């Protein structure tokens, strides 16, 4: 139980020491049922945070997804911020979130040429994480029926690749227009899928662009229960004069050659699926080794 309490309420840096959120830990101890739930976060008005983090922008959404996966991001920090400027200057967003307790500093470096200080930032604990996941939840719920998302994620967990592909296509049709796809369409699909996978972080670890074997995979889905299915997912855009079949073949070949499954094997996962997600504009194709497009 102590480990879970630490995950939920510990993690703030104060005077070089790691401390609990006093308000949250006191309320937890006073709760007869000892429920792990947001205490401090629910006492504050998060509308300004919600508004700032709901801004359109691919880079911002990628930063959010990275934070929710438990990874750190590096941003320039200005400690002398003025609140009214936060809504006008996007570069002050991360300073505001750090000063407000929505992020914590895990490292820093100074850029000699500009004098800017760059901090490594991460989410302090599970209580604060609920704010970020709630924002992404609201973003998708305005565009996608929750039922579609639930069916898609259950299909993935159960290993039904055909249904997963069908529901992913419906999600793509609901979220994007053709104008959203350009030279960086792989990043668009990568961000979308990684963002939706935040819904299963209670039962799975979601990792992105990490090293395993002899390279860096796109997405790895690691079940907490080693008897469940683990996934390696590689994205491929169909290039000019390239077929979907060849894009899929290239993605699956890359997974095999780079031995991306190494981390899953080391985690004791025996049931491993390797998926290629190929796309041409808004058309999505999901295949595993030994399956065809027919």
Secondary structure by P-SEA (a helix, b strand, c coil): caaaaaacccccccccccccaaaaaaaaaacccccccccccccccaaaaaaaaacccaaaaaaaaaaaacbbbbbbbbcccccccccccccaaaaaaaaacccccccccccccccbbbbbcccccaaaaaaaaaaaaaaaaacccaaaaaaaaaaaaacaaaaaaaaaaaaaaacccccccccaaaaaaaaaaaaaaccccccbbbbcccccccccccbbbbbcccccccbbbbbbcccccccaaaaaaaaaaaaaaaccaaaaaaacccbbbbbbbbbcccbbbbbccccccc
